[in-house]
Every structure is written in structure tokens, then in C-alpha cells.
């Protein structure tokens, strides 16, 4: 059988993704990525040589970041596995992990508090509660729909994601805050965070709300996005518990290696740690000891 990417094969891939219960957003991304490969391959048969040249094309012609290229390649490998083309698997580009997180991407607790205070000052109670929910639970933005009125009665939410279920406990103050908000907004059941039409807030709406808030709060907009709250939660949790396995469970990570990325210190913190080691003996110190 010819290894050519056809509409029929893409539809077969689509059905497999549905059967494995991938999220709708993931399915759209996978199909978009495979259609990009289809466009590159044209009528040519998919071979190891073609995929290696596609990898180079993404890097040299498209000038994508390594993380983006690896994301494309992961989808290609998944597609090949679904087609039974297991001999065509391509290697990811190895990434040397940084020892610390970049300053301009990691939100501080002070900046987090400033965002909340600004939202409250603007009278935007929904956004204030939303940020505090993300920050104090560490949930993904896609899991926000599981924060329901019903869950507040039990003090925990059951998060279903990627075929797994985990329970997220609410901090006592968050539970009180959300109960008060739901009562004020007359939300008696279902998701707490919803649009005017009653539908759960989607990612794009939340993103825009946060970006506008960042300007008003004078916090670098590059730091203000839903997932940065998850990173902040992880760093604060680990600073207290020092238990990476427990943190991985709370975040819903299948691998502790993923969790390690979340708890990196910033460059400023890393430098402070290096300075505290006092392993540099200056000229003045040398003179005193001679």
C-alpha cells in the first residue's frame, strides 16, 4: 500500500483521535499539523528521507523554534503510528534545559497580588476570582469548567483530563470567595465562570481579559496568561512542601520530569543562591589570610 497522505487517511487519523478521547482543541491542532505535512509532501510517498527533509524544512525555511518543531514531529510520529508506518519515526531535536527560568516569563507573587487588586479596583469581580482560582489550585485553563457550584459544597473539584481523574481541594478562603461570588451572580448550578450567554468562558476570552488587566496593573504582559498562574502555584507549593512527587500528582503530570520545568528558580533567585554559597574569595580576603 502506498504511503501517501490522502483525505481518507487524515479522516482515519481524525477518527482515531476521537476514539482515544483527545480534547477538541488537541484534535484541531493534530489535524492542522498533519495537513501541513500533506501540503509539503504533495503526491510524494512518505518515507524516512521525506520526513527528515521536512524536519529540516521546519527549522531552516520556516524558522520555527525547536519546541515548535518538536511539537510538529510528535504529531507526525503519532500519525505514522496510527497508519502502521512504525519504521518512519523521526527523532526529536534534543533541547538542553536551562538551569533556571527566564525572568521575563515568570510572574512573582507581588505581581500576582497586583493583578488581583487591580481587577478588584476596576470592579471586575469575575476576573479577580478567576485569577485567584487558577493561582490557588494550579489547574489548567481547560479544566476551569470543572469549577462548579456543586463542587463548592464538597470543597473539591473532580478534574477529568486525558482519560484520567484527579481531585483538587479548594483552599478554605477560595471556597468562601467563590460561594459569595456565585450567590451574588445568582449562579445556582454548573460552571461558575461563564459568559453573559451562560456558556463557560473560553480560553481566548480569558486571555484577552488578562492582557487588558496586565496593562492596567503595570505588569509585563508577557508574564500574564493563564498558564503562568499554574507555574506560580507550582513554585509556591514546592517552596513549602519540597515534595516534587506530590506536586506532580496535584498538577496531574504523568512524569516528574515535566514537573521539574515548573519549579525552576528565576535567574535572580539562582544568582542569590550562588552568592550565598560564598565560594569566591576576593583579593581582600586573600590578604587577611596571608
N, C-alpha and C positions, 0 to 999 in steps of 0.2 A: 504494500500500500504506500502510495506517495505521501511524503511528509510535507504537504503544502498546507498553509493556514487558509482555510476556507470559512465562509459564513457558517457552514454546518458544524465545523469543528469548534468555532467560537461559541455557538449555541450549546454544543455539548459541554464545553467548559463552563458556560453560564449555569446550566442545569446542575452540574457537579457542585458548583459553589453554593447553590441554593440548598442542595441536599446536605451539605456539610454545615449548614446554618451560619454561613458568613453573614455579617451585617450588610444592609443595603448599600451603605457607604463603601464598604470594602469591595463588594461586588462591582460597583461602578468603577472603582479605581482599577481593579484587576482587568476588567474588560477594556478600559481605556488604554491600559499599558499593553495589552496583547494586540489591540488594533494598531498601536504604534509600531510594534514588531511586524505585523502583517503589512503595513504600509512600506516598511523598509525592505522586507523580503520580496514583496510583489508575487510573481508567479514562481519564484525560485523555490526549490525544495529546501526545507530547513535541515541544516547539517551543523556539525560542531564548528566547522570553519565559518559558516554564516553567522552563528551566534557569537563567536569570538570577534568577528569583524563588527557585529552590532554593538558589542561591548565597547570597542574602540571608537565607534561612531558616536556613542553617547558621551564619551569622555572628550574626544578631540574635536568633533564637529558641533555637538550640542552644548559642550562646555558645562555639563551638569556637575554638581557637587558629587563627591564619592558616595555620600549617603543616599542621594537620589538614584545614582547608577545602581547601587546595590539593591535598592527597592525595586527597580525595574527588573533586575536579574532574578530576584526572588520570585517575582510573578512569572517570568519566563520558565524558571525551573519547575514551578508549580504546574504550569500549563503542560510542559513536556511530560511530567509525571502522570498527569491526567490522560494524556494521549498514549501513554505507554512507551514514550521515547526516552527511556531512562538513561540511555548512553549519551544523551546530548546535554547533560547537566553542565552548566558553566560555573566557574569559581567566582566567588565574590572578591571584590578588591579589599585587601586587608587594611584596616584602619588602626593606626597607632593611637590609643586612647590618651587624651590629655590627663595629666596628673591632677588638674584642678579645673573648675568650671569657669568660663569667661565671666567677668564682672558685669558686662553689659547685657547678660541674659538671665541673671539670677536675681530675683526680687528679694529684698530684705524685709524683715518683719516691720520695720519702721515704714517702708513704702507701702506695704500691705495695709497697715493701720491707716495710713494717709488716704488710701483709696476708699476705704470704708467710711472714714469720717467725711470725705468729700461727697460721697453718694448720699450720706445722711443729711449733710448740709443742703444738698440740692433737693431734698425731699424724695429721693429715689429709693424708697424702702425695699423694693423688689431687688434692685441691683446690690444693695448693701447686704441683704440676706443671702443672695445668691453667692456672692464672693465669700462670705463667711462659711457658707455650706461647703463650697469647694475647698476652702483653705483648712477647715477644721475636720474634714473627713478624708480628704485625699482621693476622692472619687474622680473618674474620668468625666469629661463633659457629656459623653454619650450615655453615661449612667445617671444623669441628673433626673431623668424621667422616673427613676425608682424612688425618688424622694417624694413620698405621697403623704396625704393626710392620715391614711390608715397606718402607715409606718410609724408616725409620731406617737401613736398610742402605745406601741411596744418599745419605743426608744431605740429602734434599729431598723435598717432597711435591708432587704434581701436583694442583692445585686446579681443579675443574670447576665453573663457576658462570655462569649466564645465557648459556649457549651458548659460553662462552669457557674457555680453559685457560691457566693460568699456573703457573710453578714457584716454590715457596717454599723457599729454602735454610734449613736449620736452623743456628743458631749452634752451634759445637762443644760448648759446655757443655750446651746443651739436648739435643743428640743423646745425650750421655753420660747425662744425667739421665733421659731417657725410656727408654733401653735398660735402665738399672738398675731403673726402676720396673716396666717390662713383665716383666722377669725375676723380680722379687720377687712380682708378682701372677700369674705363670705365664700371661701373655698371649702366645701364640705367633704369632698372626696376626690381621689385621683391625684395626679401630679400637682405639686404646689407651685412650681414655676411654669407659667403659661402665658401665652399671648392674649391680646384683647379678644380674640376669637375663641379662646378657650383651649387652643392646642398647645402642647408642650413647647417651650421655647426651643428653637433650633440653634445649631452651632453658629451660623452666620449672624443671627440677631444678637446673640450674646457677645460675639467677637466685636461687632460694631459698638455696642453699648460700652464695652470695656475700653476700647480705643478712645472713645469720646471722653470717658471718665479720666483716662490717663493724662490727657492734656489739661483738664481742669485741676487735677491733683498734682500736676507738675512732676509726674513720674514718667521716666523714659518709656515711650510706647512700645519699644522693642521687648520690654520685660512684661508687659501687661497682655496676657492672653490666658485662656482657661487652664492650659496645661502647666503654666508657671505656678499656679496655686498648688497643684499636685506635687511639684518639686519642692516648694516651700514646706508643705506638710511633711514630706519625707525627711527633709533636713532637720526640722524641728523634732520630729518623732525620734529620729536616730540620736540626736544630741542628748535626749533624755534617757532613752531605753538602751542604746548601744546594742541593739539586737537586730541584725540585718535579716535573719530568717523570719522573725515576727513581722518586720516591716514588709518583707516580700509577700507574706500572707495577707496583710492588710491591704496592700496595693493591688493584689491579685496577679502578681508576677509569677510566671512559671519557672523563671530562672533567677537566682540571686545575682547573676552577672548583670542582668538588666537593672536590678535594684541598685547596684553599685554606682551606676551612672547618676542616679538621683541624689546620692548623698555626698557627692564631691564637694569639697570646700571651694570657696571662691579664691581667686588669686590673692586678694588681700588677706584672707584668713590663712592661706597657705604660707604667705610671707611672714605673718605673725608667728606661726608655728616654727618656721625656720629660725627667726630671730630669737625665740625663746630657748632654742637649743644651745645658744651661746658657744658655738664651736669655732668661731673666728676670734683669734687672739690678735688684737691690734698692736701697733708699734709701742704704744704707751704701756700696755700690759707686759710686753716682752721686756721692756726696760726695768719694770718693777721686779721681775723675777730673776734678773741677772745681777 
